[in-house]
Amino acid sequence: MWFVAVSGDGGSGAPYVLGGPYDWEFRRGADGRWLLVRQRLGVWWSDGDDDGARAPEAFSR
């Protein structure tokens, strides 16, 4: 996963970014369908200040 956010006030400061892998665990249900039983994000790196960060408008719909 790669995440980018900008400041909440729309300022020109550097964005907040982070990245890492998702780890999912699935189990087959009694009816034969796969069920998601756990999802975890491992943050491997981040940069910037997340104080007031939000997703850019183009991606927040």
PDB file of N, CA, C, O and CB in Angstrom:
ATOM      1  N   MET A   1       0.843  -1.147   0.000  1.00  0.00           N
ATOM      2  CA  MET A   1       0.000   0.000   0.000  1.00  0.00           C
ATOM      3  C   MET A   1       0.896   1.219   0.000  1.00  0.00           C
ATOM      4  O   MET A   1       1.949   1.242   0.636  1.00  0.00           O
ATOM      5  CB  MET A   1      -0.963  -0.007   1.198  1.00  0.00           C
ATOM      6  N   TRP A   2       0.451   2.239  -0.734  1.00  0.00           N
ATOM      7  CA  TRP A   2       1.140   3.527  -0.758  1.00  0.00           C
ATOM      8  C   TRP A   2       0.084   4.584  -0.517  1.00  0.00           C
ATOM      9  O   TRP A   2      -0.907   4.633  -1.245  1.00  0.00           O
ATOM     10  CB  TRP A   2       1.906   3.769  -2.118  1.00  0.00           C
ATOM     11  N   PHE A   3       0.267   5.438   0.489  1.00  0.00           N
ATOM     12  CA  PHE A   3      -0.710   6.436   0.888  1.00  0.00           C
ATOM     13  C   PHE A   3      -0.070   7.807   0.835  1.00  0.00           C
ATOM     14  O   PHE A   3       1.056   7.993   1.298  1.00  0.00           O
ATOM     15  CB  PHE A   3      -1.261   6.143   2.296  1.00  0.00           C
ATOM     16  N   VAL A   4      -0.791   8.780   0.264  1.00  0.00           N
ATOM     17  CA  VAL A   4      -0.333  10.170   0.205  1.00  0.00           C
ATOM     18  C   VAL A   4      -1.457  11.055   0.707  1.00  0.00           C
ATOM     19  O   VAL A   4      -2.611  10.874   0.319  1.00  0.00           O
ATOM     20  CB  VAL A   4       0.099  10.578  -1.248  1.00  0.00           C
ATOM     21  N   ALA A   5      -1.130  12.016   1.572  1.00  0.00           N
ATOM     22  CA  ALA A   5      -2.107  12.979   2.070  1.00  0.00           C
ATOM     23  C   ALA A   5      -1.509  14.370   2.011  1.00  0.00           C
ATOM     24  O   ALA A   5      -0.291  14.544   2.054  1.00  0.00           O
ATOM     25  CB  ALA A   5      -2.548  12.634   3.513  1.00  0.00           C
ATOM     26  N   VAL A   6      -2.386  15.358   1.911  1.00  0.00           N
ATOM     27  CA  VAL A   6      -1.968  16.756   1.913  1.00  0.00           C
ATOM     28  C   VAL A   6      -2.502  17.420   3.176  1.00  0.00           C
ATOM     29  O   VAL A   6      -3.364  16.862   3.855  1.00  0.00           O
ATOM     30  CB  VAL A   6      -2.471  17.499   0.634  1.00  0.00           C
ATOM     31  N   SER A   7      -1.998  18.599   3.491  1.00  0.00           N
ATOM     32  CA  SER A   7      -2.450  19.285   4.701  1.00  0.00           C
ATOM     33  C   SER A   7      -3.934  19.624   4.588  1.00  0.00           C
ATOM     34  O   SER A   7      -4.438  19.880   3.495  1.00  0.00           O
ATOM     35  CB  SER A   7      -1.622  20.567   4.945  1.00  0.00           C
ATOM     36  N   GLY A   8      -4.624  19.623   5.719  1.00  0.00           N
ATOM     37  CA  GLY A   8      -6.060  19.890   5.738  1.00  0.00           C
ATOM     38  C   GLY A   8      -6.423  21.272   5.255  1.00  0.00           C
ATOM     39  O   GLY A   8      -7.542  21.482   4.786  1.00  0.00           O
ATOM     40  N   ASP A   9      -5.495  22.239   5.357  1.00  0.00           N
ATOM     41  CA  ASP A   9      -5.808  23.601   4.927  1.00  0.00           C
ATOM     42  C   ASP A   9      -5.434  23.855   3.468  1.00  0.00           C
ATOM     43  O   ASP A   9      -5.577  24.976   2.980  1.00  0.00           O
ATOM     44  CB  ASP A   9      -5.095  24.598   5.814  1.00  0.00           C
ATOM     45  N   GLY A  10      -4.953  22.819   2.766  1.00  0.00           N
ATOM     46  CA  GLY A  10      -4.592  22.962   1.368  1.00  0.00           C
ATOM     47  C   GLY A  10      -3.303  23.727   1.148  1.00  0.00           C
ATOM     48  O   GLY A  10      -3.033  24.183   0.037  1.00  0.00           O
ATOM     49  N   GLY A  11      -2.502  23.874   2.200  1.00  0.00           N
ATOM     50  CA  GLY A  11      -1.243  24.598   2.096  1.00  0.00           C
ATOM     51  C   GLY A  11      -0.265  23.921   1.154  1.00  0.00           C
ATOM     52  O   GLY A  11      -0.511  22.820   0.661  1.00  0.00           O
ATOM     53  N   SER A  12       0.832  24.589   0.917  1.00  0.00           N
ATOM     54  CA  SER A  12       1.808  24.073  -0.045  1.00  0.00           C
ATOM     55  C   SER A  12       2.906  23.247   0.619  1.00  0.00           C
ATOM     56  O   SER A  12       3.935  22.984  -0.003  1.00  0.00           O
ATOM     57  CB  SER A  12       2.432  25.220  -0.810  1.00  0.00           C
ATOM     58  N   GLY A  13       2.708  22.836   1.862  1.00  0.00           N
ATOM     59  CA  GLY A  13       3.711  22.040   2.558  1.00  0.00           C
ATOM     60  C   GLY A  13       3.880  20.660   1.938  1.00  0.00           C
ATOM     61  O   GLY A  13       3.079  20.233   1.107  1.00  0.00           O
ATOM     62  N   ALA A  14       4.929  19.980   2.353  1.00  0.00           N
ATOM     63  CA  ALA A  14       5.201  18.632   1.853  1.00  0.00           C
ATOM     64  C   ALA A  14       4.080  17.686   2.267  1.00  0.00           C
ATOM     65  O   ALA A  14       3.557  17.806   3.375  1.00  0.00           O
ATOM     66  CB  ALA A  14       6.563  18.116   2.377  1.00  0.00           C
ATOM     67  N   PRO A  15       3.701  16.756   1.408  1.00  0.00           N
ATOM     68  CA  PRO A  15       2.647  15.794   1.771  1.00  0.00           C
ATOM     69  C   PRO A  15       3.153  14.784   2.791  1.00  0.00           C
ATOM     70  O   PRO A  15       4.357  14.594   2.962  1.00  0.00           O
ATOM     71  CB  PRO A  15       2.133  15.060   0.520  1.00  0.00           C
ATOM     72  N   TYR A  16       2.209  14.146   3.460  1.00  0.00           N
ATOM     73  CA  TYR A  16       2.502  13.032   4.354  1.00  0.00           C
ATOM     74  C   TYR A  16       2.344  11.761   3.525  1.00  0.00           C
ATOM     75  O   TYR A  16       1.325  11.579   2.859  1.00  0.00           O
ATOM     76  CB  TYR A  16       1.554  13.027   5.630  1.00  0.00           C
ATOM     77  N   VAL A  17       3.339  10.886   3.559  1.00  0.00           N
ATOM     78  CA  VAL A  17       3.282   9.649   2.787  1.00  0.00           C
ATOM     79  C   VAL A  17       3.669   8.472   3.681  1.00  0.00           C
ATOM     80  O   VAL A  17       4.455   8.622   4.616  1.00  0.00           O
ATOM     81  CB  VAL A  17       4.214   9.727   1.547  1.00  0.00           C
ATOM     82  N   LEU A  18       3.115   7.312   3.385  1.00  0.00           N
ATOM     83  CA  LEU A  18       3.527   6.085   4.077  1.00  0.00           C
ATOM     84  C   LEU A  18       3.283   4.913   3.152  1.00  0.00           C
ATOM     85  O   LEU A  18       2.506   5.009   2.202  1.00  0.00           O
ATOM     86  CB  LEU A  18       2.759   5.898   5.426  1.00  0.00           C
ATOM     87  N   GLY A  19       3.940   3.820   3.429  1.00  0.00           N
ATOM     88  CA  GLY A  19       3.783   2.629   2.610  1.00  0.00           C
ATOM     89  C   GLY A  19       4.095   1.372   3.376  1.00  0.00           C
ATOM     90  O   GLY A  19       4.820   1.400   4.370  1.00  0.00           O
ATOM     91  N   GLY A  20       3.557   0.290   2.924  1.00  0.00           N
ATOM     92  CA  GLY A  20       3.799  -1.008   3.537  1.00  0.00           C
ATOM     93  C   GLY A  20       2.839  -2.035   2.966  1.00  0.00           C
ATOM     94  O   GLY A  20       1.937  -1.687   2.203  1.00  0.00           O
ATOM     95  N   PRO A  21       3.021  -3.288   3.323  1.00  0.00           N
ATOM     96  CA  PRO A  21       2.185  -4.356   2.758  1.00  0.00           C
ATOM     97  C   PRO A  21       0.911  -4.600   3.572  1.00  0.00           C
ATOM     98  O   PRO A  21       0.890  -4.430   4.791  1.00  0.00           O
ATOM     99  CB  PRO A  21       2.985  -5.647   2.670  1.00  0.00           C
ATOM    100  N   TYR A  22      -0.132  -4.998   2.875  1.00  0.00           N
ATOM    101  CA  TYR A  22      -1.314  -5.529   3.547  1.00  0.00           C
ATOM    102  C   TYR A  22      -1.074  -7.012   3.802  1.00  0.00           C
ATOM    103  O   TYR A  22      -0.395  -7.685   3.026  1.00  0.00           O
ATOM    104  CB  TYR A  22      -2.618  -5.298   2.695  1.00  0.00           C
ATOM    105  N   ASP A  23      -1.634  -7.509   4.890  1.00  0.00           N
ATOM    106  CA  ASP A  23      -1.573  -8.933   5.220  1.00  0.00           C
ATOM    107  C   ASP A  23      -3.003  -9.377   5.498  1.00  0.00           C
ATOM    108  O   ASP A  23      -3.609  -8.961   6.485  1.00  0.00           O
ATOM    109  CB  ASP A  23      -0.620  -9.217   6.459  1.00  0.00           C
ATOM    110  N   TRP A  24      -3.538 -10.220   4.625  1.00  0.00           N
ATOM    111  CA  TRP A  24      -4.912 -10.683   4.770  1.00  0.00           C
ATOM    112  C   TRP A  24      -4.930 -12.154   5.165  1.00  0.00           C
ATOM    113  O   TRP A  24      -4.060 -12.927   4.763  1.00  0.00           O
ATOM    114  CB  TRP A  24      -5.701 -10.465   3.466  1.00  0.00           C
ATOM    115  N   GLU A  25      -5.928 -12.527   5.954  1.00  0.00           N
ATOM    116  CA  GLU A  25      -6.150 -13.941   6.296  1.00  0.00           C
ATOM    117  C   GLU A  25      -7.574 -14.286   5.892  1.00  0.00           C
ATOM    118  O   GLU A  25      -8.526 -13.595   6.257  1.00  0.00           O
ATOM    119  CB  GLU A  25      -5.907 -14.221   7.837  1.00  0.00           C
ATOM    120  N   PHE A  26      -7.703 -15.367   5.132  1.00  0.00           N
ATOM    121  CA  PHE A  26      -9.001 -15.842   4.665  1.00  0.00           C
ATOM    122  C   PHE A  26      -9.257 -17.238   5.208  1.00  0.00           C
ATOM    123  O   PHE A  26      -8.326 -18.005   5.453  1.00  0.00           O
ATOM    124  CB  PHE A  26      -9.070 -15.837   3.121  1.00  0.00           C
ATOM    125  N   ARG A  27     -10.540 -17.557   5.393  1.00  0.00           N
ATOM    126  CA  ARG A  27     -10.957 -18.918   5.743  1.00  0.00           C
ATOM    127  C   ARG A  27     -12.159 -19.267   4.897  1.00  0.00           C
ATOM    128  O   ARG A  27     -12.976 -18.411   4.557  1.00  0.00           O
ATOM    129  CB  ARG A  27     -11.288 -19.052   7.268  1.00  0.00           C
ATOM    130  N   ARG A  28     -12.251 -20.542   4.563  1.00  0.00           N
ATOM    131  CA  ARG A  28     -13.402 -20.996   3.788  1.00  0.00           C
ATOM    132  C   ARG A  28     -14.562 -21.249   4.750  1.00  0.00           C
ATOM    133  O   ARG A  28     -14.422 -21.977   5.733  1.00  0.00           O
ATOM    134  CB  ARG A  28     -13.059 -22.288   2.965  1.00  0.00           C
ATOM    135  N   GLY A  29     -15.716 -20.632   4.450  1.00  0.00           N
ATOM    136  CA  GLY A  29     -16.902 -20.786   5.277  1.00  0.00           C
ATOM    137  C   GLY A  29     -17.566 -22.137   5.057  1.00  0.00           C
ATOM    138  O   GLY A  29     -17.192 -22.896   4.163  1.00  0.00           O
ATOM    139  N   ALA A  30     -18.548 -22.416   5.884  1.00  0.00           N
ATOM    140  CA  ALA A  30     -19.276 -23.687   5.789  1.00  0.00           C
ATOM    141  C   ALA A  30     -19.977 -23.844   4.444  1.00  0.00           C
ATOM    142  O   ALA A  30     -20.204 -24.961   3.980  1.00  0.00           O
ATOM    143  CB  ALA A  30     -20.299 -23.791   6.914  1.00  0.00           C
ATOM    144  N   ASP A  31     -20.319 -22.705   3.817  1.00  0.00           N
ATOM    145  CA  ASP A  31     -20.999 -22.763   2.525  1.00  0.00           C
ATOM    146  C   ASP A  31     -20.017 -22.812   1.353  1.00  0.00           C
ATOM    147  O   ASP A  31     -20.440 -22.781   0.197  1.00  0.00           O
ATOM    148  CB  ASP A  31     -21.919 -21.566   2.372  1.00  0.00           C
ATOM    149  N   GLY A  32     -18.703 -22.887   1.635  1.00  0.00           N
ATOM    150  CA  GLY A  32     -17.700 -22.993   0.590  1.00  0.00           C
ATOM    151  C   GLY A  32     -17.134 -21.667   0.107  1.00  0.00           C
ATOM    152  O   GLY A  32     -16.168 -21.650  -0.654  1.00  0.00           O
ATOM    153  N   ARG A  33     -17.729 -20.540   0.545  1.00  0.00           N
ATOM    154  CA  ARG A  33     -17.216 -19.232   0.135  1.00  0.00           C
ATOM    155  C   ARG A  33     -16.052 -18.812   1.029  1.00  0.00           C
ATOM    156  O   ARG A  33     -15.970 -19.206   2.192  1.00  0.00           O
ATOM    157  CB  ARG A  33     -18.335 -18.170   0.181  1.00  0.00           C
ATOM    158  N   TRP A  34     -15.147 -17.998   0.460  1.00  0.00           N
ATOM    159  CA  TRP A  34     -14.016 -17.476   1.221  1.00  0.00           C
ATOM    160  C   TRP A  34     -14.458 -16.273   2.037  1.00  0.00           C
ATOM    161  O   TRP A  34     -15.181 -15.408   1.543  1.00  0.00           O
ATOM    162  CB  TRP A  34     -12.849 -17.096   0.285  1.00  0.00           C
ATOM    163  N   LEU A  35     -14.018 -16.223   3.290  1.00  0.00           N
ATOM    164  CA  LEU A  35     -14.340 -15.129   4.194  1.00  0.00           C
ATOM    165  C   LEU A  35     -13.052 -14.440   4.627  1.00  0.00           C
ATOM    166  O   LEU A  35     -12.068 -15.103   4.954  1.00  0.00           O
ATOM    167  CB  LEU A  35     -15.132 -15.641   5.425  1.00  0.00           C
ATOM    168  N   LEU A  36     -13.059 -13.123   4.629  1.00  0.00           N
ATOM    169  CA  LEU A  36     -11.930 -12.358   5.133  1.00  0.00           C
ATOM    170  C   LEU A  36     -12.068 -12.294   6.652  1.00  0.00           C
ATOM    171  O   LEU A  36     -13.057 -11.769   7.164  1.00  0.00           O
ATOM    172  CB  LEU A  36     -11.872 -10.916   4.494  1.00  0.00           C
ATOM    173  N   VAL A  37     -11.080 -12.828   7.375  1.00  0.00           N
ATOM    174  CA  VAL A  37     -11.167 -12.844   8.825  1.00  0.00           C
ATOM    175  C   VAL A  37     -10.179 -11.891   9.494  1.00  0.00           C
ATOM    176  O   VAL A  37     -10.326 -11.581  10.676  1.00  0.00           O
ATOM    177  CB  VAL A  37     -10.939 -14.237   9.326  1.00  0.00           C
ATOM    178  N   ARG A  38      -9.176 -11.424   8.754  1.00  0.00           N
ATOM    179  CA  ARG A  38      -8.221 -10.476   9.335  1.00  0.00           C
ATOM    180  C   ARG A  38      -7.552  -9.691   8.229  1.00  0.00           C
ATOM    181  O   ARG A  38      -7.193 -10.235   7.185  1.00  0.00           O
ATOM    182  CB  ARG A  38      -7.163 -11.204  10.196  1.00  0.00           C
ATOM    183  N   GLN A  39      -7.391  -8.391   8.477  1.00  0.00           N
ATOM    184  CA  GLN A  39      -6.646  -7.525   7.564  1.00  0.00           C
ATOM    185  C   GLN A  39      -5.749  -6.636   8.409  1.00  0.00           C
ATOM    186  O   GLN A  39      -6.205  -5.998   9.357  1.00  0.00           O
ATOM    187  CB  GLN A  39      -7.607  -6.670   6.654  1.00  0.00           C
ATOM    188  N   ARG A  40      -4.478  -6.599   8.060  1.00  0.00           N
ATOM    189  CA  ARG A  40      -3.515  -5.800   8.811  1.00  0.00           C
ATOM    190  C   ARG A  40      -2.606  -5.063   7.824  1.00  0.00           C
ATOM    191  O   ARG A  40      -2.224  -5.602   6.785  1.00  0.00           O
ATOM    192  CB  ARG A  40      -2.677  -6.697   9.781  1.00  0.00           C
ATOM    193  N   LEU A  41      -2.273  -3.828   8.173  1.00  0.00           N
ATOM    194  CA  LEU A  41      -1.342  -3.047   7.361  1.00  0.00           C
ATOM    195  C   LEU A  41      -0.038  -2.920   8.122  1.00  0.00           C
ATOM    196  O   LEU A  41      -0.019  -2.445   9.258  1.00  0.00           O
ATOM    197  CB  LEU A  41      -1.925  -1.642   7.013  1.00  0.00           C
ATOM    198  N   GLY A  42       1.050  -3.342   7.501  1.00  0.00           N
ATOM    199  CA  GLY A  42       2.377  -3.168   8.087  1.00  0.00           C
ATOM    200  C   GLY A  42       2.997  -1.905   7.517  1.00  0.00           C
ATOM    201  O   GLY A  42       3.303  -1.850   6.326  1.00  0.00           O
ATOM    202  N   VAL A  43       3.187  -0.891   8.346  1.00  0.00           N
ATOM    203  CA  VAL A  43       3.786   0.361   7.884  1.00  0.00           C
ATOM    204  C   VAL A  43       5.295   0.188   7.877  1.00  0.00           C
ATOM    205  O   VAL A  43       5.918   0.099   8.935  1.00  0.00           O
ATOM    206  CB  VAL A  43       3.361   1.571   8.786  1.00  0.00           C
ATOM    207  N   TRP A  44       5.886   0.140   6.687  1.00  0.00           N
ATOM    208  CA  TRP A  44       7.330  -0.041   6.544  1.00  0.00           C
ATOM    209  C   TRP A  44       8.071   1.275   6.503  1.00  0.00           C
ATOM    210  O   TRP A  44       9.234   1.354   6.900  1.00  0.00           O
ATOM    211  CB  TRP A  44       7.636  -0.829   5.299  1.00  0.00           C
ATOM    212  N   TRP A  45       7.397   2.318   6.020  1.00  0.00           N
ATOM    213  CA  TRP A  45       8.054   3.622   5.958  1.00  0.00           C
ATOM    214  C   TRP A  45       7.002   4.725   5.966  1.00  0.00           C
ATOM    215  O   TRP A  45       5.860   4.517   5.559  1.00  0.00           O
ATOM    216  CB  TRP A  45       8.950   3.732   4.696  1.00  0.00           C
ATOM    217  N   SER A  46       7.410   5.902   6.439  1.00  0.00           N
ATOM    218  CA  SER A  46       6.562   7.082   6.375  1.00  0.00           C
ATOM    219  C   SER A  46       7.466   8.306   6.336  1.00  0.00           C
ATOM    220  O   SER A  46       8.625   8.255   6.746  1.00  0.00           O
ATOM    221  CB  SER A  46       5.572   7.144   7.586  1.00  0.00           C
ATOM    222  N   ASP A  47       6.915   9.405   5.835  1.00  0.00           N
ATOM    223  CA  ASP A  47       7.684  10.639   5.746  1.00  0.00           C
ATOM    224  C   ASP A  47       6.715  11.814   5.804  1.00  0.00           C
ATOM    225  O   ASP A  47       5.620  11.745   5.247  1.00  0.00           O
ATOM    226  CB  ASP A  47       8.541  10.680   4.441  1.00  0.00           C
ATOM    227  N   GLY A  48       7.105  12.864   6.460  1.00  0.00           N
ATOM    228  CA  GLY A  48       6.274  14.049   6.575  1.00  0.00           C
ATOM    229  C   GLY A  48       5.541  14.061   7.901  1.00  0.00           C
ATOM    230  O   GLY A  48       5.682  13.152   8.719  1.00  0.00           O
ATOM    231  N   ASP A  49       4.764  15.097   8.096  1.00  0.00           N
ATOM    232  CA  ASP A  49       4.009  15.285   9.334  1.00  0.00           C
ATOM    233  C   ASP A  49       2.547  14.966   9.064  1.00  0.00           C
ATOM    234  O   ASP A  49       1.931  15.585   8.197  1.00  0.00           O
ATOM    235  CB  ASP A  49       4.171  16.739   9.883  1.00  0.00           C
ATOM    236  N   ASP A  50       1.986  14.014   9.790  1.00  0.00           N
ATOM    237  CA  ASP A  50       0.591  13.623   9.550  1.00  0.00           C
ATOM    238  C   ASP A  50      -0.396  14.504  10.297  1.00  0.00           C
ATOM    239  O   ASP A  50      -1.595  14.229  10.269  1.00  0.00           O
ATOM    240  CB  ASP A  50       0.378  12.178   9.951  1.00  0.00           C
ATOM    241  N   ASP A  51       0.060  15.537  10.954  1.00  0.00           N
ATOM    242  CA  ASP A  51      -0.818  16.437  11.693  1.00  0.00           C
ATOM    243  C   ASP A  51      -1.704  17.217  10.726  1.00  0.00           C
ATOM    244  O   ASP A  51      -1.220  18.105  10.024  1.00  0.00           O
ATOM    245  CB  ASP A  51       0.006  17.403  12.571  1.00  0.00           C
ATOM    246  N   GLY A  52      -2.976  16.900  10.683  1.00  0.00           N
ATOM    247  CA  GLY A  52      -3.912  17.584   9.791  1.00  0.00           C
ATOM    248  C   GLY A  52      -3.939  17.044   8.378  1.00  0.00           C
ATOM    249  O   GLY A  52      -4.562  17.655   7.509  1.00  0.00           O
ATOM    250  N   ALA A  53      -3.292  15.928   8.114  1.00  0.00           N
ATOM    251  CA  ALA A  53      -3.251  15.361   6.763  1.00  0.00           C
ATOM    252  C   ALA A  53      -4.606  14.765   6.393  1.00  0.00           C
ATOM    253  O   ALA A  53      -5.341  14.270   7.248  1.00  0.00           O
ATOM    254  CB  ALA A  53      -2.147  14.285   6.658  1.00  0.00           C
ATOM    255  N   ARG A  54      -4.916  14.823   5.109  1.00  0.00           N
ATOM    256  CA  ARG A  54      -6.140  14.208   4.591  1.00  0.00           C
ATOM    257  C   ARG A  54      -5.878  13.777   3.157  1.00  0.00           C
ATOM    258  O   ARG A  54      -4.932  14.243   2.521  1.00  0.00           O
ATOM    259  CB  ARG A  54      -7.362  15.194   4.670  1.00  0.00           C
ATOM    260  N   ALA A  55      -6.717  12.890   2.657  1.00  0.00           N
ATOM    261  CA  ALA A  55      -6.559  12.421   1.276  1.00  0.00           C
ATOM    262  C   ALA A  55      -6.877  13.553   0.319  1.00  0.00           C
ATOM    263  O   ALA A  55      -7.776  14.349   0.592  1.00  0.00           O
ATOM    264  CB  ALA A  55      -7.470  11.198   0.992  1.00  0.00           C
ATOM    265  N   PRO A  56      -6.162  13.649  -0.804  1.00  0.00           N
ATOM    266  CA  PRO A  56      -6.468  14.683  -1.804  1.00  0.00           C
ATOM    267  C   PRO A  56      -7.900  14.541  -2.309  1.00  0.00           C
ATOM    268  O   PRO A  56      -8.434  13.433  -2.354  1.00  0.00           O
ATOM    269  CB  PRO A  56      -5.480  14.602  -2.988  1.00  0.00           C
ATOM    270  N   GLU A  57      -8.524  15.652  -2.689  1.00  0.00           N
ATOM    271  CA  GLU A  57      -9.912  15.658  -3.147  1.00  0.00           C
ATOM    272  C   GLU A  57     -10.177  14.647  -4.253  1.00  0.00           C
ATOM    273  O   GLU A  57     -11.228  14.006  -4.270  1.00  0.00           O
ATOM    274  CB  GLU A  57     -10.284  17.032  -3.628  1.00  0.00           C
ATOM    275  N   ALA A  58      -9.250  14.502  -5.158  1.00  0.00           N
ATOM    276  CA  ALA A  58      -9.449  13.604  -6.291  1.00  0.00           C
ATOM    277  C   ALA A  58      -9.632  12.152  -5.848  1.00  0.00           C
ATOM    278  O   ALA A  58     -10.205  11.353  -6.589  1.00  0.00           O
ATOM    279  CB  ALA A  58      -8.273  13.707  -7.246  1.00  0.00           C
ATOM    280  N   PHE A  59      -9.157  11.802  -4.659  1.00  0.00           N
ATOM    281  CA  PHE A  59      -9.220  10.418  -4.189  1.00  0.00           C
ATOM    282  C   PHE A  59     -10.168  10.231  -3.014  1.00  0.00           C
ATOM    283  O   PHE A  59     -10.244   9.126  -2.477  1.00  0.00           O
ATOM    284  CB  PHE A  59      -7.848   9.948  -3.800  1.00  0.00           C
ATOM    285  N   SER A  60     -10.879  11.242  -2.599  1.00  0.00           N
ATOM    286  CA  SER A  60     -11.708  11.134  -1.407  1.00  0.00           C
ATOM    287  C   SER A  60     -13.180  10.916  -1.724  1.00  0.00           C
ATOM    288  O   SER A  60     -14.027  11.075  -0.845  1.00  0.00           O
ATOM    289  CB  SER A  60     -11.554  12.366  -0.570  1.00  0.00           C
ATOM    290  N   ARG A  61     -13.496  10.561  -2.943  1.00  0.00           N
ATOM    291  CA  ARG A  61     -14.905  10.345  -3.309  1.00  0.00           C
ATOM    292  C   ARG A  61     -15.385   8.985  -2.920  1.00  0.00           C
ATOM    293  O   ARG A  61     -16.545   8.648  -3.158  1.00  0.00           O
ATOM    294  CB  ARG A  61     -15.105  10.535  -4.784  1.00  0.00           C
TER     295      ARG A  61
END
